[in-house]
């Protein structure tokens, strides 16, 4: 099968899967992955292996766009409205999952620390689409709804930053295992790399913002935005920096300084949808069904420690920020779903650690499928316990 025909097959079958999965109130990404597994080389073999070989390039491009879109949540006006509660809750629940999963994989499974760090980093991200879908379906209102939606909106941003730090540390641990590099040097190196990456993205963002006033057509704005995302990601990759973090810095400057900033994000969101579909169908297609028998224990530890880290982190953040009692009690329950950015980051991890990456990818896909199935009902339970689902006559 040629690649163009295979692309058409992935798009139409991915759309079909999304329509089916919508009927049972699950996120589209779950349908994309399941369809990818069905049509992949380990099942019906409708996706050529050549397509899978290019998945790293697709992942870098798509996730650079996702990082740009996520940065929309870093506008001054949004931060002014959400306040310190969301910042405390989101930062502590993301770092809590990172720490707990890292320790669980390292201490209980005795995996190398660099692999444990990668698992921990992937655990930090949450699926905002699933949470938003449940909230819209039940028209929830109240402090838990506000804090939870704000948290998942910027949660992937924390996840990306944690992932970058973990990748840098993991690469240095593996390559410098025999060089006796001190932990302090590794951390300082990671901090400098992040600063340089943010600086590159921010500088390009100011160039974007200055010349944006000359772009009037919707079509040209989309081309303009894609061009700057690609240039930013390309420069970062050339310098062996994170394209995701660079594009997040680009978007942060754009959302705060570009004229009519929302038009650039709205245009790119429509463009990103089919790309996300292809990416996650490819993620499913790369999943070896035979490998699922090997993930029982690590899958259980990953899911359990991730939930514990997020719940305790979110609760601690709510207490420190003096949030309402319902937020302190229930906000941590609504952070179960995982998809999107975590899967894409797993693909990037596979690029740098081919052997360990295959194992990590298998675990993340399998656990994501579980978390995307059980996540929405738990989110619904969160809103129910917080008494933020209005009676039917008020909806």
C-alpha positions as CSV (number, residue, x, y, z in Angstrom):
1,X,0.0,0.0,0.0
2,X,1.4,3.4,-0.9
3,X,1.7,6.1,1.7
4,X,-0.9,8.5,0.3
5,X,-3.5,5.8,0.2
6,X,-2.5,4.7,3.7
7,X,-2.9,8.3,4.9
8,X,-6.5,8.3,3.5
9,X,-7.3,5.0,5.2
10,X,-6.0,6.3,8.5
11,X,-8.0,9.5,8.3
12,X,-11.3,7.9,7.3
13,X,-11.1,5.0,9.7
14,X,-9.9,7.3,12.5
15,X,-12.9,9.5,11.9
16,X,-15.2,6.5,12.0
17,X,-13.6,5.4,15.3
18,X,-14.1,8.8,16.8
19,X,-17.8,8.8,15.8
20,X,-18.2,5.4,17.4
21,X,-16.3,6.1,20.6
22,X,-18.3,9.3,21.0
23,X,-21.5,7.2,21.4
24,X,-20.1,5.7,24.6
25,X,-18.8,9.0,26.0
26,X,-15.1,8.4,25.7
27,X,-12.5,10.8,24.2
28,X,-11.7,10.7,20.5
29,X,-8.1,9.9,21.2
30,X,-9.1,6.5,22.6
31,X,-10.9,5.7,19.3
32,X,-7.9,6.8,17.3
33,X,-5.6,4.5,19.3
34,X,-7.9,1.5,19.1
35,X,-8.3,1.9,15.4
36,X,-4.6,2.2,15.0
37,X,-4.1,-1.1,16.8
38,X,-6.7,-2.8,14.6
39,X,-5.2,-1.5,11.3
40,X,-1.6,-1.7,12.3
41,X,1.1,-4.1,11.3
42,X,0.4,-6.4,14.3
43,X,-3.3,-6.9,13.2
44,X,-4.8,-6.1,9.8
45,X,-1.6,-4.6,8.4
46,X,-3.2,-1.7,6.6
47,X,-0.5,0.8,7.8
48,X,2.8,0.3,6.0
49,X,5.9,0.0,8.2
50,X,7.4,2.9,6.2
51,X,4.8,5.2,7.8
52,X,5.7,4.0,11.3
53,X,9.4,4.6,10.5
54,X,8.5,8.3,10.0
55,X,6.5,8.7,13.1
56,X,9.3,10.6,14.9
57,X,9.1,13.4,12.4
58,X,5.3,13.5,12.6
59,X,5.4,13.5,16.4
60,X,7.9,16.4,16.6
61,X,5.9,18.5,14.2
62,X,2.5,17.8,15.7
63,X,3.7,18.2,19.3
64,X,5.3,21.5,18.4
65,X,1.9,22.7,17.3
66,X,0.3,21.3,20.5
67,X,2.9,23.1,22.7
68,X,2.1,26.3,20.8
69,X,-1.7,25.8,21.4
70,X,-1.1,25.0,25.1
71,X,0.7,28.3,25.6
72,X,-2.6,30.1,25.0
73,X,-3.3,29.4,28.7
74,X,-0.3,31.6,29.7
75,X,-1.9,34.9,28.9
76,X,-1.8,37.5,31.6
77,X,-5.6,37.9,31.6
78,X,-6.1,34.1,32.2
79,X,-3.6,34.1,35.0
80,X,-5.3,37.1,36.6
81,X,-8.6,35.3,36.6
82,X,-7.5,31.9,37.8
83,X,-5.3,33.0,40.6
84,X,-2.9,31.2,42.8
85,X,-5.2,28.2,43.5
86,X,-4.7,26.8,40.0
87,X,-1.0,27.5,40.0
88,X,-0.5,25.7,43.3
89,X,-2.8,22.7,42.5
90,X,-1.4,22.2,38.9
91,X,2.3,22.5,39.8
92,X,2.0,20.2,42.8
93,X,-0.2,17.5,41.2
94,X,2.1,17.3,38.2
95,X,5.3,17.2,40.2
96,X,3.6,14.8,42.7
97,X,2.9,12.3,39.9
98,X,6.4,12.7,38.6
99,X,8.0,12.0,41.9
100,X,5.7,9.1,43.0
101,X,5.9,7.2,39.7
102,X,9.7,7.7,39.5
103,X,10.1,6.3,43.0
104,X,7.7,3.5,42.4
105,X,9.4,2.3,39.2
106,X,12.9,2.7,40.7
107,X,12.3,1.2,44.2
108,X,9.6,-1.5,43.5
109,X,10.7,-2.6,40.0
110,X,14.4,-1.9,40.3
111,X,14.6,-0.2,36.9
112,X,17.5,2.1,36.1
113,X,16.9,5.7,37.4
114,X,16.9,7.2,33.9
115,X,14.0,4.9,32.9
116,X,12.2,5.6,36.1
117,X,12.6,9.3,35.5
118,X,11.0,9.0,32.0
119,X,8.0,7.0,33.4
120,X,7.6,9.7,36.1
121,X,7.7,12.5,33.5
122,X,5.1,10.9,31.3
123,X,2.8,10.5,34.4
124,X,2.7,14.2,34.9
125,X,0.4,15.1,32.0
126,X,-3.4,14.9,32.2
127,X,-6.0,14.8,29.4
128,X,-7.9,18.2,29.4
129,X,-10.3,17.2,26.6
130,X,-11.8,14.3,28.7
131,X,-12.3,16.5,31.7
132,X,-13.9,19.3,29.7
133,X,-16.2,16.9,27.9
134,X,-17.6,15.6,31.2
135,X,-18.0,19.1,32.6
136,X,-19.9,20.2,29.5
137,X,-22.1,17.1,29.4
138,X,-23.3,17.7,33.0
139,X,-23.1,21.5,32.9
140,X,-21.1,21.6,36.1
141,X,-20.6,24.8,38.1
142,X,-18.7,25.7,41.2
143,X,-15.2,26.0,42.7
144,X,-14.2,22.5,42.0
145,X,-15.2,22.9,38.3
146,X,-13.3,26.2,38.0
147,X,-10.1,24.9,39.7
148,X,-10.2,21.5,37.9
149,X,-10.7,23.0,34.4
150,X,-8.0,25.6,35.0
151,X,-5.6,22.9,36.3
152,X,-6.0,20.6,33.3
153,X,-5.7,23.6,31.0
154,X,-2.1,24.3,32.0
155,X,-1.3,20.8,33.3
156,X,0.3,19.7,30.0
157,X,2.5,22.7,30.2
158,X,3.9,21.5,33.5
159,X,4.1,18.0,32.0
160,X,6.2,19.3,29.1
161,X,8.6,21.2,31.4
162,X,9.0,18.1,33.6
163,X,9.5,15.9,30.6
164,X,12.3,18.2,29.2
165,X,14.1,18.2,32.6
166,X,13.7,14.4,32.8
167,X,14.9,13.8,29.3
168,X,18.0,16.0,29.8
169,X,18.8,14.2,33.1
170,X,18.1,10.8,31.6
171,X,20.4,11.4,28.6
172,X,23.2,12.7,30.8
173,X,22.8,9.7,33.2
174,X,23.0,7.2,30.4
175,X,25.8,8.8,28.4
176,X,27.7,9.9,31.5
177,X,27.3,6.7,33.5
178,X,31.0,6.1,33.3
179,X,32.1,9.7,33.5
180,X,31.1,10.3,37.1
181,X,29.2,13.5,36.3
182,X,27.9,15.0,39.5
183,X,24.2,15.4,40.0
184,X,24.7,19.2,40.6
185,X,26.3,19.5,37.2
186,X,23.5,17.6,35.5
187,X,20.9,19.8,37.2
188,X,22.7,23.0,36.3
189,X,23.1,21.8,32.7
190,X,19.4,21.0,32.6
191,X,18.5,24.5,33.9
192,X,20.8,26.2,31.4
193,X,19.4,24.2,28.5
194,X,15.8,25.1,29.5
195,X,16.8,28.8,29.8
196,X,18.4,28.8,26.3
197,X,15.4,27.0,24.8
198,X,13.0,29.4,26.3
199,X,15.1,32.3,25.1
200,X,15.1,31.1,21.6
201,X,11.4,30.6,21.5
202,X,10.7,34.0,23.2
203,X,13.0,35.8,20.8
204,X,11.3,34.3,17.7
205,X,7.9,35.1,19.4
206,X,8.8,38.8,19.5
207,X,9.7,38.7,15.8
208,X,6.3,36.9,15.1
209,X,4.5,39.6,17.1
210,X,6.1,42.5,15.3
211,X,5.5,41.3,11.8
212,X,2.0,39.9,12.5
213,X,0.4,43.3,12.0
214,X,1.2,43.0,8.3
215,X,-0.8,39.7,7.9
216,X,-4.5,40.2,7.2
217,X,-5.9,37.1,5.5
218,X,-7.0,34.1,7.5
219,X,-5.2,31.8,5.2
220,X,-2.0,33.8,5.4
221,X,-2.2,33.9,9.1
222,X,-2.3,30.1,9.3
223,X,0.7,29.9,6.9
224,X,2.5,32.5,9.0
225,X,1.8,30.7,12.3
226,X,2.8,27.3,10.9
227,X,6.0,28.8,9.4
228,X,7.1,30.2,12.8
229,X,6.2,27.1,14.6
230,X,8.3,25.0,12.2
231,X,11.2,27.5,12.3
232,X,11.2,27.5,16.1
233,X,11.0,23.7,16.3
234,X,13.6,23.3,13.6
235,X,16.2,25.6,15.3
236,X,15.6,23.9,18.6
237,X,16.1,20.5,17.1
238,X,19.2,21.6,15.3
239,X,20.7,22.7,18.6
240,X,19.5,19.5,20.3
241,X,17.1,21.5,22.5
242,X,13.4,20.7,23.1
243,X,11.2,21.8,20.2
244,X,8.2,21.6,22.6
245,X,9.5,24.0,25.1
246,X,10.7,26.4,22.5
247,X,7.3,26.5,20.8
248,X,5.6,26.9,24.2
249,X,7.8,30.0,24.7
250,X,6.9,31.2,21.2
251,X,3.2,30.9,22.0
252,X,3.5,32.6,25.4
253,X,5.0,35.7,23.8
254,X,2.4,35.6,20.9
255,X,-0.6,35.4,23.3
256,X,0.6,38.3,25.3
257,X,2.1,40.6,22.6
258,X,0.8,39.8,19.2
259,X,-2.1,41.9,17.8
260,X,-5.4,40.0,17.9
261,X,-3.6,37.1,19.3
262,X,-6.6,34.7,19.5
263,X,-6.9,34.5,15.7
264,X,-3.5,32.7,15.4
265,X,-4.5,30.0,18.0
266,X,-8.0,29.5,16.6
267,X,-6.7,28.9,13.1
268,X,-4.1,26.4,14.2
269,X,-6.5,24.4,16.2
270,X,-8.6,23.4,13.2
271,X,-5.4,22.5,11.3
272,X,-4.1,20.4,14.1
273,X,-7.1,18.1,14.4
274,X,-6.3,15.8,11.4
275,X,-2.6,15.8,12.3
276,X,-3.5,14.6,15.9
277,X,-5.7,11.9,14.4
278,X,-2.8,10.6,12.2
279,X,-0.4,10.8,15.1
280,X,-2.5,8.7,17.5
281,X,-3.5,6.2,14.9
282,X,0.2,5.7,14.3
283,X,0.7,5.4,18.1
284,X,-1.9,2.6,18.1
285,X,-0.4,1.0,15.0
286,X,3.0,0.8,16.7
287,X,1.6,-1.1,19.6
288,X,2.6,-4.7,19.7
289,X,-0.3,-6.7,21.1
290,X,1.9,-9.5,22.2
291,X,3.8,-7.1,24.5
292,X,0.7,-6.4,26.6
293,X,1.3,-9.6,28.6
294,X,4.5,-8.1,30.0
295,X,3.1,-4.9,31.5
296,X,0.9,-6.2,34.3
297,X,2.9,-5.2,37.4
298,X,4.5,-2.1,36.0
299,X,1.1,-1.0,34.6
300,X,-0.5,-1.4,38.1
301,X,2.4,0.5,39.8
302,X,2.3,3.2,37.2
303,X,-1.5,3.8,37.5
304,X,-1.5,3.5,41.3
305,X,1.5,5.7,42.0
306,X,0.3,8.3,39.4
307,X,-3.1,8.6,41.1
308,X,-1.5,8.8,44.5
309,X,0.9,11.5,43.4
310,X,-1.7,13.6,41.7
311,X,-4.2,13.3,44.5
312,X,-1.8,14.2,47.3
313,X,-0.2,16.9,45.2
314,X,-3.5,18.5,44.2
315,X,-4.8,18.3,47.8
316,X,-1.6,19.9,49.2
317,X,-1.8,22.6,46.6
318,X,-5.4,23.4,47.5
319,X,-4.5,23.6,51.2
320,X,-1.5,25.9,50.6
321,X,-3.6,28.2,48.4
322,X,-6.4,28.3,50.9
323,X,-9.0,26.9,48.4
324,X,-12.6,26.1,49.4
325,X,-13.1,22.9,51.4
326,X,-14.8,21.1,48.4
327,X,-11.7,21.8,46.3
328,X,-9.4,20.4,49.0
329,X,-11.5,17.2,49.3
330,X,-12.3,16.4,45.7
331,X,-10.1,18.2,43.1
332,X,-7.5,15.4,43.1
333,X,-10.1,12.8,42.1
334,X,-10.6,14.5,38.7
335,X,-7.1,14.2,37.4
336,X,-7.1,10.5,36.3
337,X,-7.4,10.8,32.5
338,X,-4.2,10.7,30.5
339,X,-3.7,11.0,26.7
340,X,-2.5,13.4,24.1
341,X,0.8,15.0,25.2
342,X,1.9,12.0,27.3
343,X,1.7,9.6,24.3
344,X,3.5,12.1,22.0
345,X,6.2,12.5,24.6
346,X,6.6,8.8,24.8
347,X,7.3,8.8,21.1
348,X,10.1,11.3,21.6
349,X,11.5,9.3,24.4
350,X,11.6,6.3,22.0
351,X,13.7,8.4,19.6
352,X,16.4,9.0,22.2
353,X,16.2,5.6,23.9
354,X,15.2,3.1,21.2
355,X,15.4,-0.1,23.3
356,X,13.9,1.3,26.5
357,X,11.6,3.5,24.5
358,X,9.7,0.5,23.0
359,X,9.0,-0.8,26.4
360,X,8.0,2.6,27.8
361,X,5.7,3.2,24.8
362,X,4.0,-0.2,25.3
363,X,3.3,0.6,28.9
364,X,2.1,4.1,28.3
365,X,-0.3,3.1,25.5
366,X,-1.8,0.3,27.6
367,X,-2.2,2.4,30.7
368,X,-3.6,5.3,28.7
369,X,-6.3,3.1,27.3
370,X,-7.2,2.0,30.9
371,X,-7.0,5.6,32.2
372,X,-9.2,6.9,29.4
373,X,-11.8,4.3,30.1
374,X,-12.0,4.8,33.9
375,X,-11.1,8.5,33.9
376,X,-14.4,10.1,32.7
377,X,-16.6,8.2,35.2
378,X,-14.3,9.2,38.0
379,X,-14.4,12.8,36.9
380,X,-18.2,12.6,36.9
381,X,-18.0,11.1,40.5
382,X,-15.8,14.1,41.4
383,X,-18.5,16.6,40.3
384,X,-21.2,14.5,42.0
385,X,-19.4,14.4,45.4
386,X,-18.7,18.2,45.1
387,X,-22.5,18.7,44.4
388,X,-21.7,20.7,41.3
389,X,-24.0,18.9,38.9
390,X,-27.3,20.8,38.7
391,X,-30.6,19.0,38.8
392,X,-32.0,18.1,35.4
393,X,-34.6,20.8,35.4
394,X,-31.9,23.5,35.9
395,X,-29.6,22.3,33.1
